[in-house]
């Protein structure tokens, strides 16, 4: 057999392998088309959550207290899609903010949403400088906002609400974004470090959600029973560091959740926590 024939045979088999690989990849992508995924990263005593919508948008809520999130994203994102379409900074405290700086340096970012609040911390000033340098579209909000994402998916920012904000409040938690992710008939609420959840309850907002990302790492001052009852989560996720010095989560928070028969997932006990959803139900996949 001549070397030319061998070369043609080799190319032929190479093409077959390529076609099989491409079809496998295509079928896999199509099979994921109706599924949304929420990945609660374990970043120690901090918060960081990656949402991958059914339309394959990547949304990152907070970045944790260090650069651990960069490693987590490297594993979680598809090799063919490394873009973060939207970053949501709930509030400019280091345990939510720090990791975002390195994320912005290493990954393409489409847009950023953050609360309209000032902070003179060095980390926040670095964050502002880098998003300005990279010319990333950034929206600072003081009032509720709805962002349609397509495929029956939307983000609803329930807080902040300017009319309720205390003038000159120095507590950054008062400005923390509260975000409700809605996908068809299902939803999840991400509380950041918001501590005045009674203001949401008294407005009779639609808080009911299958998943509750508990506020302020499970602290007692952010997980009032009436609020948790209004949400009535099937799953409660507490992002907290192992043996942290704050005593999070507070026993009262755990009691409130247990009274409502919520399934409690803690990053300090489990590590990364992943949920998938098809628009009808959510289920853990870790």
C-alpha positions in Angstrom: 0.0 0.0 0.0 1.5 3.3 -1.1 2.1 6.1 1.4 -0.4 8.3 -0.5 -3.2 5.7 0.1 -2.2 5.4 3.7 -2.4 9.1 4.1 -5.9 9.2 2.5 -7.0 6.4 4.9 -5.6 8.3 7.8 -7.4 11.5 6.8 -10.6 9.6 6.3 -10.5 8.1 9.8 -9.5 11.4 11.2 -12.6 13.0 9.6 -14.8 10.3 11.0 -13.5 10.9 14.5 -14.0 14.6 14.1 -17.6 14.1 13.0 -18.4 11.7 15.9 -16.9 14.2 18.3 -18.8 17.1 16.9 -22.1 15.2 16.9 -21.5 14.1 20.5 -20.8 17.6 21.5 -23.8 19.0 19.6 -26.2 16.4 21.1 -24.8 17.1 24.6 -25.4 20.9 24.2 -28.9 20.3 22.9 -29.7 18.0 25.8 -28.8 20.8 28.2 -30.9 23.4 26.4 -33.8 23.3 28.8 -31.9 23.0 32.0 -30.8 25.7 34.3 -27.9 25.2 36.8 -27.1 27.0 40.0 -23.6 26.3 41.4 -23.0 27.6 45.0 -19.3 27.6 45.3 -17.5 26.9 48.6 -15.3 29.9 49.0 -14.9 29.8 52.8 -16.5 32.6 54.8 -18.0 34.4 51.8 -20.4 34.1 48.9 -20.1 33.2 45.2 -22.7 31.6 43.0 -22.6 30.8 39.3 -25.9 30.6 37.4 -26.0 29.0 34.0 -29.3 29.6 32.3 -31.1 27.4 29.9 -30.0 29.8 27.2 -26.4 29.2 28.3 -25.8 32.6 29.8 -23.3 32.7 32.7 -24.2 34.9 35.6 -21.9 35.2 38.6 -23.3 36.6 41.9 -20.4 37.8 44.1 -16.8 36.5 44.1 -16.0 35.5 47.7 -13.1 36.7 49.9 -10.2 35.6 47.8 -9.3 34.2 44.4 -10.8 30.7 45.0 -13.6 31.6 42.6 -11.2 31.8 39.7 -10.3 28.1 40.2 -14.0 27.2 40.6 -15.0 29.0 37.4 -12.2 27.3 35.5 -13.8 23.9 36.4 -17.5 24.9 36.1 -17.4 26.8 32.7 -17.5 25.0 29.4 -14.2 25.0 27.5 -16.0 26.6 24.5 -17.8 29.3 26.6 -15.6 31.2 29.1 -17.5 34.5 29.1 -19.3 35.8 32.2 -22.3 37.5 30.7 -23.3 39.3 33.9 -21.7 39.8 37.3 -23.9 40.8 40.2 -22.1 42.4 43.1 -24.6 42.3 46.0 -22.6 44.8 48.1 -19.0 46.0 48.4 -17.8 44.0 51.3 -14.6 42.0 50.9 -16.2 38.5 51.5 -18.4 39.1 48.5 -16.2 41.4 46.4 -12.5 40.4 46.5 -12.6 37.5 44.0 -14.4 39.5 41.4 -11.3 41.6 40.7 -9.3 38.6 39.5 -12.4 37.2 37.6 -12.6 40.5 35.7 -8.9 40.3 34.8 -9.1 36.7 33.6 -12.5 36.3 32.0 -14.4 38.4 29.4 -17.3 40.1 31.2 -20.4 41.4 29.5 -21.9 43.7 32.2 -22.0 44.3 35.9 -24.9 45.2 38.3 -24.1 46.6 41.7 -25.9 48.7 44.4 -25.6 52.5 44.2 -23.6 52.9 47.4 -20.2 54.5 48.2 -17.4 52.7 49.9 -13.9 54.0 50.3 -12.4 50.5 50.9 -9.3 49.9 48.9 -10.7 46.7 47.4 -13.8 48.4 46.2 -11.8 51.3 44.7 -9.7 48.7 42.8 -12.8 47.1 41.6 -14.2 50.4 40.3 -10.9 51.2 38.6 -10.6 47.9 36.7 -14.2 48.0 35.4 -13.5 51.5 34.2 -10.2 50.4 32.6 -11.9 47.5 30.8 -14.9 49.7 29.9 -17.4 47.1 31.2 -21.0 48.3 31.2 -22.0 48.8 34.8 -25.4 49.7 36.3 -25.6 50.9 39.9 -29.2 50.5 41.1 -31.2 52.0 44.0 -34.6 50.6 43.0 -36.1 47.3 41.8 -35.3 46.2 38.4 -36.4 43.4 36.1 -34.0 41.9 33.5 -35.5 39.5 30.9 -33.0 36.8 29.9 -35.1 34.9 27.3 -36.4 31.4 27.4 -38.9 32.2 30.1 -36.1 33.3 32.4 -35.7 36.6 34.2 -33.9 38.3 37.1 -36.0 40.4 39.5 -34.1 42.7 41.8 -36.3 43.1 44.8 -33.9 45.3 46.8 -32.7 48.0 47.2 -35.7 50.3 47.3 -34.7 53.9 47.7 -37.9 55.0 49.6 -36.9 52.6 52.4 -33.2 53.3 52.6 -32.0 55.2 55.6 -30.2 58.4 54.7 -26.4 58.2 55.3 -26.6 54.6 56.5 -23.1 53.2 57.0 -24.3 49.6 57.0 -23.5 48.3 53.6 -25.8 45.3 54.2 -28.7 47.8 54.0 -27.9 48.2 50.3 -27.4 44.6 49.5 -29.1 43.4 46.3 -31.8 40.8 46.8 -32.2 38.9 43.6 -35.0 36.5 42.5 -34.2 34.2 39.6 -37.3 33.0 37.8 -37.2 30.2 35.3 -40.7 29.2 34.1 -42.6 27.9 37.1 -39.6 27.8 39.4 -37.5 30.4 41.3 -34.6 31.0 43.6 -33.9 34.0 45.9 -30.4 35.2 46.6 -30.3 37.4 49.7 -26.7 38.7 49.8 -26.2 40.1 53.3 -29.6 41.9 53.5 -30.8 42.1 57.1 -34.1 43.9 56.9 -36.2 41.1 55.3 -39.3 42.3 57.2 -39.5 45.2 54.7 -39.9 42.6 51.9 -42.5 40.7 53.8 -44.7 43.6 54.7 -45.0 44.6 51.0 -46.6 41.3 50.2 -44.1 40.6 47.4 -44.1 37.2 45.8 -41.3 35.7 47.8 -42.2 32.0 47.4 -39.3 30.1 45.9 -38.0 26.6 45.8 -34.4 27.7 46.7 -33.4 30.3 49.3 -29.8 31.4 49.4 -29.9 32.5 53.1 -28.9 36.0 53.9 -25.7 36.9 55.7 -24.3 33.4 55.9 -27.1 32.2 58.1 -26.9 34.9 60.7 -29.8 35.4 63.1 -30.3 39.0 62.0 -31.0 38.1 58.4 -33.2 35.0 58.7 -36.4 36.0 60.4 -39.0 33.2 60.6 -41.8 35.2 59.0 -39.5 35.9 56.0 -38.5 32.3 55.6 -42.1 31.2 55.9 -43.0 33.7 53.1 -40.3 32.1 50.9 -41.1 28.5 52.1 -38.1 27.1 50.4 -37.7 23.4 49.7 -34.0 23.9 49.7 -32.1 26.4 51.9 -28.4 27.1 51.0 -26.1 28.6 53.6 -22.7 29.7 52.3 -20.4 29.7 55.3 -16.8 29.0 56.2 -15.8 25.9 58.3 -15.4 26.7 62.0 -15.8 30.5 61.3 -15.3 32.9 64.1 -18.8 34.4 63.7 -20.7 31.3 64.8 -22.5 31.2 61.4 -25.0 29.7 60.8 -26.9 30.8 63.9 -28.9 28.0 65.7 -32.0 30.1 65.4 -31.7 30.2 61.6 -31.4 26.5 61.5 -34.4 26.1 63.8 -36.5 28.4 61.6 -35.7 26.4 58.6 -36.3 23.1 60.3 -39.7 24.3 61.5 -40.6 24.7 57.8 -39.1 21.3 56.8 -36.6 23.0 54.5 -33.7 20.8 53.3 -30.6 22.6 54.5 -27.4 22.6 52.4 -24.3 24.1 54.0 -21.1 24.8 52.0 -18.9 24.2 55.2 -20.3 20.7 55.4 -20.8 19.8 51.7 -18.5 22.0 49.7 -19.8 23.1 46.3 -23.5 22.7 46.0 -25.2 22.3 42.6 -28.8 22.4 41.7 -30.4 21.8 38.3 -33.8 22.8 37.2 -36.1 22.2 34.2 -38.6 25.0 34.9 -40.9 22.6 36.8 -38.7 21.5 39.7 -35.1 21.9 41.1 -33.0 19.1 42.3 -29.5 18.8 43.8 -26.9 17.2 41.5 -23.7 17.3 43.6 
